Amino acid sequence: MANLKDIKRQISSVSNTQKTTRAMKLVSTAKLRRAEELAKRSRLYAEKMNQVIAEIAGRIKCSKIGGIDNRCFTKIENPKIVDIIFVTADKGLCGGFNIQTIKAVKKLIAEYKEKNVKVRLRGIGKKGVEFFKYNEVELFDSVSNLSSKPDKARSDSFIATSIEDYKDGKIDGIHLVYNGYKNIITQELHVTTVLPVDTNQYECAEMPSSLLEIEAEDEEYMLDSLVTKYVEYSMYYSLIDSVAAEHSARMQAMDTATNNAKDMVKTLKVQYNKARQAAITTELIEIISGVESMK
């Protein structure tokens, strides 16, 4: 039977852990409310941005003989180099939040390696960066303290290298991989190609009526400006979406940890009571045996 003092010490230790996980759950819940609201507002803007840029590109593609000639809207059949940008958390204790993103990145890298395509891996978030460095996977560049505190200026600066290199023909694709917020109990993994922009959703015979009117001489300038804004906001939105998902995942993880600690305390208390009863029984037997021996 376990020592009473050891069991009591374990109960105290697990109870303190339970208090910590409960406090962390409350903190994540409070942070999630703010992040969730920002993510919802940002999602509307991102969806509208995607719709506008695809519609403008689709109209130009349908109105010009030979289609659109902007590299940002041209599918590259045999890419040589692509950028994969992933977003993970700077902190742990959020269940499988980070590992899901890491697995998706590893899968994407493996797919490109099979096609002999070179991958420039760019990382945001301490957990993902540390994982790939530990496993000796080469990182083109990385940044910390951005996924936990999304900042538009820093986000634009980070993605600018990929945008310019794509426009200059140095790379042939830009992919974003991150775990996004779906609802309070669910995160949704996103593996998105931001460049080249897919315009195949619009068929020329079925173009929607719109107030968008584009002058021929403005096409290149408008598209170039829109593409930059589109990719920059896609990067920034992925950070906002990811941080909301991170708080959601951590809230669930801490709730599970709190419940597990509660169950463990119950189990330890049962063990303590059994050990205490056994000790009392042993003492009684010794007393009775002593009395009997004196008769």
C-alpha positions as CSV (number, residue, x, y, z in Angstrom):
1,M,0.0,0.0,0.0
2,A,1.3,3.4,-0.9
3,N,2.6,5.8,1.8
4,L,-0.1,8.2,3.1
5,K,2.3,11.2,2.9
6,D,3.2,10.4,-0.8
7,I,-0.5,10.2,-1.8
8,K,-1.2,13.4,0.0
9,R,1.7,15.1,-1.8
10,Q,0.4,13.8,-5.1
11,I,-3.1,15.1,-4.4
12,S,-1.7,18.5,-3.6
13,S,0.4,18.6,-6.7
14,V,-2.5,17.5,-9.0
15,S,-4.8,20.0,-7.3
16,N,-2.3,22.9,-8.0
17,T,-2.1,21.7,-11.7
18,Q,-5.9,21.7,-11.9
19,K,-6.0,25.4,-10.7
20,T,-3.4,26.4,-13.3
21,T,-5.1,24.7,-16.2
22,R,-8.5,26.2,-15.1
23,A,-6.9,29.6,-15.0
24,M,-5.3,29.1,-18.5
25,K,-8.7,28.0,-19.8
26,L,-10.3,31.2,-18.6
27,V,-7.5,33.3,-20.1
28,S,-7.9,31.6,-23.5
29,T,-11.7,32.0,-23.3
30,A,-11.3,35.7,-22.8
31,K,-8.8,36.1,-25.6
32,L,-10.9,33.9,-27.9
33,R,-13.8,36.3,-27.7
34,R,-11.8,39.2,-29.0
35,A,-9.9,37.1,-31.6
36,E,-13.2,35.5,-32.8
37,E,-14.9,38.8,-33.5
38,L,-11.9,40.1,-35.4
39,A,-11.7,36.9,-37.4
40,K,-15.3,37.1,-38.4
41,R,-15.1,40.7,-39.6
42,S,-11.8,40.0,-41.4
43,R,-13.3,36.9,-43.2
44,L,-16.0,39.0,-44.8
45,Y,-13.4,41.4,-46.2
46,A,-11.2,38.5,-47.4
47,E,-14.1,36.8,-49.2
48,K,-15.1,40.0,-50.9
49,M,-11.4,40.7,-51.9
50,N,-11.2,37.2,-53.4
51,Q,-14.5,37.6,-55.3
52,V,-13.5,41.0,-56.8
53,I,-10.0,40.0,-57.9
54,A,-11.3,36.8,-59.5
55,E,-14.1,38.6,-61.3
56,I,-11.9,41.3,-62.7
57,A,-9.3,38.8,-63.9
58,G,-12.1,36.6,-65.3
59,R,-13.6,39.6,-67.3
60,I,-10.2,40.5,-68.7
61,K,-9.5,36.8,-69.6
62,C,-12.8,36.5,-71.4
63,S,-12.5,39.9,-73.2
64,K,-9.0,39.4,-74.5
65,I,-7.9,37.1,-77.3
66,G,-5.5,34.6,-76.0
67,G,-6.6,35.2,-72.4
68,I,-5.0,37.2,-69.6
69,D,-1.2,37.6,-70.0
70,N,-0.4,38.6,-66.4
71,R,1.9,36.0,-64.7
72,C,-0.1,36.2,-61.5
73,F,-3.1,34.7,-63.2
74,T,-1.3,32.2,-65.5
75,K,-1.1,28.6,-64.3
76,I,2.5,27.3,-64.5
77,E,2.5,23.7,-65.7
78,N,6.0,22.8,-64.7
79,P,7.0,24.9,-61.6
80,K,10.7,24.9,-60.6
81,I,10.6,26.7,-57.3
82,V,7.7,27.4,-54.9
83,D,7.3,29.1,-51.6
84,I,5.5,27.4,-48.8
85,I,4.6,29.7,-45.9
86,F,3.2,28.1,-42.7
87,V,1.7,29.7,-39.6
88,T,2.0,28.0,-36.2
89,A,1.7,29.2,-32.7
90,D,4.6,30.7,-30.6
91,K,3.4,28.7,-27.6
92,G,2.3,25.1,-26.9
93,L,-0.3,23.6,-24.7
94,C,-3.0,23.8,-27.4
95,G,-3.5,20.1,-28.3
96,G,-2.8,19.1,-31.8
97,F,-3.1,22.6,-33.2
98,N,0.5,22.9,-34.3
99,I,1.1,19.3,-35.3
100,Q,-1.8,19.4,-37.8
101,T,-0.2,22.3,-39.6
102,I,3.3,20.7,-39.5
103,K,2.0,17.4,-40.9
104,A,0.3,19.3,-43.8
105,V,3.5,21.2,-44.6
106,K,5.5,17.9,-44.6
107,K,3.0,16.3,-46.9
108,L,3.1,19.3,-49.3
109,I,7.0,19.3,-49.3
110,A,7.0,15.6,-50.0
111,E,4.6,16.0,-53.0
112,Y,6.8,18.7,-54.5
113,K,10.0,16.7,-54.0
114,E,8.4,13.8,-55.9
115,K,8.0,16.3,-58.8
116,N,11.6,17.5,-58.4
117,V,10.3,21.0,-57.4
118,K,12.5,23.0,-55.1
119,V,10.7,24.3,-52.0
120,R,11.5,27.5,-50.1
121,L,10.1,27.0,-46.7
122,R,9.1,30.2,-44.9
123,G,7.9,29.9,-41.3
124,I,5.8,32.0,-38.9
125,G,5.5,30.8,-35.3
126,K,8.1,29.5,-32.9
127,K,6.7,26.0,-32.6
128,G,6.8,25.2,-36.3
129,V,10.1,26.8,-36.8
130,E,11.7,24.9,-34.0
131,F,10.3,21.6,-35.3
132,F,11.8,22.0,-38.7
133,K,15.1,23.2,-37.4
134,Y,15.3,20.3,-35.0
135,N,14.6,17.9,-37.9
136,E,17.2,19.6,-40.0
137,V,14.7,20.9,-42.7
138,E,16.1,24.0,-44.4
139,L,14.2,27.2,-43.8
140,F,14.4,30.0,-46.3
141,D,13.5,32.5,-43.5
142,S,11.3,32.6,-40.4
143,V,9.8,35.0,-37.9
144,S,8.5,34.8,-34.3
145,N,6.1,36.9,-32.2
146,L,3.9,37.5,-35.3
147,S,1.4,34.7,-35.1
148,S,0.6,35.5,-31.5
149,K,0.3,39.2,-32.2
150,P,-0.8,39.7,-35.8
151,D,0.5,43.0,-37.2
152,K,-0.4,44.2,-40.7
153,A,2.9,46.1,-41.3
154,R,5.1,43.2,-40.3
155,S,2.9,40.7,-42.2
156,D,3.1,42.8,-45.4
157,S,6.9,43.1,-45.0
158,F,7.2,39.3,-44.6
159,I,5.1,38.4,-47.6
160,A,6.7,41.1,-49.8
161,T,9.7,38.9,-50.7
162,S,7.5,36.1,-52.1
163,I,5.3,38.6,-54.1
164,E,8.3,40.3,-55.7
165,D,10.1,37.0,-56.4
166,Y,6.9,35.6,-58.1
167,K,6.4,38.6,-60.2
168,D,10.1,38.5,-61.2
169,G,9.9,34.9,-62.2
170,K,12.2,33.6,-59.4
171,I,9.5,31.4,-58.0
172,D,6.4,29.7,-59.6
173,G,3.9,29.5,-56.7
174,I,3.1,30.7,-53.2
175,H,1.2,28.5,-50.8
176,L,-0.2,29.3,-47.3
177,V,-0.6,26.5,-44.7
178,Y,-2.3,27.3,-41.4
179,N,-4.9,26.1,-39.0
180,G,-8.0,28.4,-39.0
181,Y,-10.9,29.0,-36.8
182,K,-14.2,27.3,-37.8
183,N,-16.1,27.5,-34.5
184,I,-15.5,27.4,-30.8
185,I,-14.7,23.7,-30.8
186,T,-13.4,23.1,-34.3
187,Q,-10.3,24.2,-36.1
188,E,-10.0,23.9,-39.9
189,L,-6.7,23.3,-41.7
190,H,-6.1,25.5,-44.8
191,V,-3.7,24.7,-47.6
192,T,-4.2,27.6,-50.0
193,T,-2.5,28.6,-53.2
194,V,-2.4,32.4,-53.3
195,L,-0.3,32.8,-56.4
196,P,-1.1,32.1,-59.2
197,V,-4.7,33.3,-58.7
198,D,-7.3,30.8,-59.9
199,T,-9.8,32.4,-62.4
200,N,-11.3,29.2,-63.6
201,Q,-14.4,29.7,-61.4
202,Y,-15.8,32.1,-64.0
203,E,-16.9,30.8,-67.4
204,C,-17.1,33.4,-70.1
205,A,-20.6,32.4,-71.1
206,E,-21.7,32.7,-67.5
207,M,-20.0,35.9,-66.3
208,P,-22.2,37.6,-63.6
209,S,-23.5,41.1,-64.2
210,S,-21.6,43.7,-62.3
211,L,-21.0,47.4,-61.9
212,L,-17.2,46.7,-62.4
213,E,-16.0,48.6,-65.5
214,I,-12.3,48.4,-66.5
215,E,-10.6,50.6,-69.0
216,A,-8.1,48.7,-71.2
217,E,-5.2,51.0,-70.3
218,D,-5.9,50.4,-66.6
219,E,-5.8,46.6,-66.7
220,E,-2.2,46.0,-65.9
221,Y,-2.0,48.7,-63.2
222,M,-5.2,47.6,-61.6
223,L,-4.4,43.9,-61.6
224,D,-0.8,44.4,-60.3
225,S,-2.1,46.6,-57.5
226,L,-5.0,44.3,-56.6
227,V,-2.7,41.2,-56.6
228,T,-0.4,42.8,-54.1
229,K,-3.2,43.8,-51.8
230,Y,-4.9,40.4,-52.3
231,V,-1.8,38.4,-51.3
232,E,-0.9,40.8,-48.4
233,Y,-4.4,40.5,-47.0
234,S,-4.4,36.7,-47.5
235,M,-1.2,36.6,-45.4
236,Y,-2.6,38.9,-42.7
237,Y,-6.0,37.1,-42.6
238,S,-4.2,33.8,-42.1
239,L,-2.6,35.2,-39.0
240,I,-5.9,36.5,-37.6
241,D,-7.7,33.3,-38.3
242,S,-4.8,31.2,-36.9
243,V,-4.6,33.1,-33.6
244,A,-8.4,32.7,-33.0
245,A,-8.0,28.9,-33.7
246,E,-5.0,28.8,-31.4
247,H,-7.0,30.2,-28.5
248,S,-9.9,27.9,-29.3
249,A,-7.6,24.8,-29.3
250,R,-5.9,25.9,-26.1
251,M,-9.2,26.5,-24.3
252,Q,-10.3,22.9,-25.2
253,A,-6.9,21.5,-24.3
254,M,-6.9,23.2,-20.9
255,D,-10.6,22.1,-20.3
256,T,-9.6,18.5,-21.0
257,A,-6.5,18.8,-18.7
258,T,-8.7,20.3,-15.9
259,N,-11.2,17.5,-16.1
260,N,-8.4,14.9,-16.2
261,A,-6.8,16.5,-13.1
262,K,-10.2,16.4,-11.4
263,D,-10.6,12.7,-12.1
264,M,-7.0,12.0,-10.9
265,V,-7.7,13.8,-7.6
266,K,-10.8,11.6,-7.1
267,T,-8.7,8.5,-7.8
268,L,-6.0,9.6,-5.5
269,K,-8.4,10.4,-2.7
270,V,-9.9,6.9,-3.0
271,Q,-6.4,5.5,-2.7
272,Y,-5.7,7.8,0.3
273,N,-8.8,6.6,2.1
274,K,-8.0,3.0,1.4
275,A,-4.5,3.4,2.7
276,R,-5.7,5.3,5.7
277,Q,-8.3,2.6,6.5
278,A,-5.6,-0.1,6.1
279,A,-3.3,1.8,8.4
280,I,-6.0,2.1,11.1
281,T,-6.9,-1.6,10.7
282,T,-3.2,-2.5,11.1
283,E,-3.0,-0.4,14.3
284,L,-6.1,-1.9,15.8
285,I,-4.8,-5.4,15.1
286,E,-1.5,-4.6,16.7
287,I,-3.3,-3.2,19.8
288,I,-5.6,-6.2,20.1
289,S,-2.7,-8.5,19.6
290,G,-0.8,-6.7,22.4
291,V,-3.7,-6.9,24.7
292,E,-4.2,-10.6,24.0
293,S,-0.5,-11.3,24.6
294,M,-0.7,-9.7,28.1
295,K,-3.5,-12.0,29.2
